[in-house]
Amino acid sequence: MSAEALQVSTAAQSQPVTPPAPTRNQMAARKAAEDFESVFINEFLGTMFDGISTDGPFGGGPGEGMFRSLMLDQYAKQLAHQGGFGLADAVTRELTLMQAEHS
């Protein structure tokens, strides 16, 4: 590691870690929580669909394999928006509590 890179690294490590600025907007907290749940559901669905092949007489072939991630992303967003696993509710509640503690 060069001396300059070492100085930058040391300077970055010596800075205090600041918590994210609280938002008083409940809708923004809910949106962030739903986005988080959507990513979680997307990973869950991706694992579930990994073993399904795209071959066969009615399969989509290579195109289906390429666009599957986009389909799963939309499925995850819809599931999260319609209630999902209930994770967004818990995350929203915790975000609100954390913001109340820091204000």
N, C-alpha and C positions, 0 to 999 in steps of 0.2 A: 504494500500500500504506500502511495506517495505521501510526502509530508503534508501537502495541501489537502489531500483527501482525509488524512488523519486529523487535521485541524478542523475541517468541516464536520467530521463525525463526532469529534469531541465537543464542538460547539453545540451540535444538535442534541447530544446527550445531556448537556448541562442545562438546557432550557427546561423550565418546569412544564409539566403536562397540564394543559388547561382542559377542563371539561367542555363539551359542546354547549353553545349558547342555548338557553332554554327558549322554546317557542310557546307562547301562550295560546296559540291557535290549536284548538282541539281537532279541527279538521286536518291540519297538517300532520299531527301526531297519528291520527287514524290512517291517513294515506300512507305514511311511512310504515306503520304496522301491517297494513294490507300488502304493501310491496314486499316486506320481509316474509310474510306468510306465503306470498306467491312464489318467491324464490325457493322456499322450503318445499312447497308442493311440487314445483318443477323438478327439483332434485329427486323427490320421491317417485314421481311419474317416470322420470328418465331411467331410474333403476328398474322400475317395473316393466318398461318397454324394451330394455336392453336385449332380452332373450327372444324377442319376436322378429322373425326374419321378414324381409320384404319381397321374397321370391314367391313364385307360384303363379298360377294362371290369372289370378285377380290381384296380384301384388303390384305395387307401384314401381318396383325395381330400384335403381340407384337414385332416382328423383325422390322417392319416398324417404329413403335413408337420409338424403340431404335436408329435406324440409321437415322431418319429424321433430327436430328441436323447436322449430317455430310453432308447430302445432301444439306441442306440449306446453310451450310458454303461454299460448292463448288459453289452453285448458286450465293451467294453473292460475292465471289471472281471473278467469271466470269463477273457478272454485273458491278462490280467496274472496272475491267480491260478494259471493253468495253465502258466505259464512265459513267456508273452508273447514279447518279442523278446530277452530276456536282459538287459534294461536294469536290472531290479530287482536282479539279482545284482551288477552293477557298482556300482550306487548303494549297496547295503548294504555292500559291501566298502570303498568310499570313506568312508562314514559311520563305519564301525568304525575305520578308520585315522585319520580326523580326530579322533575321540573319544579314541583312544589317545594322540595327540600332545598334546592339551590337558589330559590328566589327569596 
